[in-house]
Amino acid sequence: MPDQILNWGFLSTARINRALVPVLNASPRNRLLAVASRSDSSAELYALEWKIPRSYGSYERLLEDPEIDIVYNPLPNHLHAEWTVKALQAGKHVLCEKPFALSLAEVDAMSTAARESGKVLTEAFMYRHHPQTLKAQAIVNSGALGKLQFIRGAFTFTLNREGNFRLQKEMGGGSLWDVGCYPVNFARTLVGAEPLEVFGWQDTGPGGADMVFVGQMRFEGGIHAQFDSGFASPFRAFMEIVGSEAALNIPVPFKPGRNEIMHLRRGESLERVKIPGQNLYSGEVEDMADAVLLGQPPRISLEDSRGNVAAILALLESARAGRPVDIPPNII
Ligand SMILES: NC(=O)c1ccc[n+]([C@@H]2O[C@H](COP(=O)([O-])OP(=O)(O)OC[C@H]3O[C@@H](n4cnc5c(N)ncnc54)[C@H](OP(=O)(O)O)[C@@H]3O)[C@@H](O)[C@H]2O)c1
């Protein structure tokens, strides 16, 4: 079916939708057909504002639309698993926002639903498809840094949206699930393996979710990673990848744009690695279309998503217990 146009439906009027609207509108293989919201009026208003042909006043009704091929799930984190499973069981392919799920049982239920329905399911970690991320992986894998030793990163911003789900623990809130998931994911991706042991500290807010998280991960072969995430500092994001011969600095690692530069430092010399980028969200949309239309495996496998959830759960357990936590080698 390579000539087919894939019809997308948004589950909710989430803020992040606006990043995908222009990408879907510009893609020859994809079309934004419908939006669902918890009320008719908000769905209708949203559809009018963003020129979306169909609107539904409940998520169920969108899933009942036989012309929807792909569901985009940008619900608050605690609803990712429930609505992804429902969408798969309704026969839809699903692109589910990060963090994929909040427990390994949820990941497994989502994977089972994908297997049983035969539909594509993958996580919307948009930065993973960007040329800068692929170039950083290629540099590490080429051995240009020497032996990989140390990875450092951060993702923080000031969260001042009162009542936002990110502040509520029971809704999957907390800076680690929200933005710390990026440096955790980048480090795992660059190492190409799961951490063996983690340690974390957290400061929690009134909703019980972490406002600040500081974490470390130990990988096989003497590779270590450290990161911080938070809602109480100004916007900061970086990744530093240190090998025995050289170090790669990525000043805009998680939301890269069209013209980014990474810095490769080897002794006294500094090389600027220019990245002819692309729209940050087009990669995940085209990856999904390749998976559905051409049968290609999505770039982010379900095992990969499971590994990220497992690492985050272990970090949270460590912060609660105040001790390092091992990750069993057979976690994936
Ligand atoms: N990849 C990225 O770049 C990126 C960036 C930002 C966010 N995200 C992810 O996208 C997801 C959404 O984030 P967001 O900031 O866009 O969310 P948001 O603006 O708060 O929207 C979430 C939507 O979920 C619906 N909803 C259903 N039940 C709800 C409940 N109990 N409480 C609140 N809302 C409820 C609401 O839509 P209706 O009222 O229309 O039903 C709401 O508008 C999160 O998982 C986040 O991690 C990803």
The ligand as a Gaussian input file, in Angstrom:
#p B3LYP/6-31G(d) Opt

LIG

0 1
 N        7.830000      15.031000      22.417000
 C        7.684000      16.288000      22.780000
 O        8.323000      17.194000      22.250000
 C        6.713000      16.619000      23.872000
 C        6.538000      17.952000      24.259000
 C        5.549000      18.238000      25.193000
 C        4.802000      17.223000      25.756000
 N        5.032000      15.930000      25.387000
 C        4.228000      14.835000      25.965000
 O        2.910000      14.971000      25.458000
 C        1.964000      14.666000      26.458000
 C        1.036000      15.853000      26.627000
 O        1.736000      16.962000      27.098000
 P        1.099000      18.435000      26.927000
 O        1.889000      19.388000      27.725000
 O        0.901000      18.732000      25.482000
 O       -0.300000      18.189000      27.664000
 P       -1.504000      19.157000      27.930000
 O       -1.424000      20.389000      27.098000
 O       -1.655000      19.289000      29.392000
 O       -2.718000      18.331000      27.314000
 C       -3.086000      17.071000      27.742000
 C       -4.509000      16.861000      27.234000
 O       -4.984000      15.625000      27.731000
 C       -6.393000      15.677000      27.867000
 N       -6.742000      15.103000      29.169000
 C       -7.422000      13.954000      29.348000
 N       -7.565000      13.664000      30.645000
 C       -6.968000      14.661000      31.318000
 C       -6.798000      14.935000      32.691000
 N       -7.258000      14.118000      33.650000
 N       -6.132000      16.047000      33.032000
 C       -5.632000      16.879000      32.099000
 N       -5.768000      16.675000      30.763000
 C       -6.441000      15.573000      30.378000
 C       -6.819000      17.141000      27.706000
 O       -7.390000      17.256000      26.410000
 P       -8.967000      17.371000      26.126000
 O       -9.508000      18.319000      27.146000
 O       -9.004000      17.880000      24.750000
 O       -9.557000      15.997000      26.253000
 C       -5.509000      17.902000      27.720000
 O       -5.537000      19.000000      26.866000
 C        2.767000      14.271000      27.695000
 O        2.886000      12.878000      27.749000
 C        4.125000      14.912000      27.465000
 O        5.177000      14.183000      28.083000
 C        5.953000      15.624000      24.455000

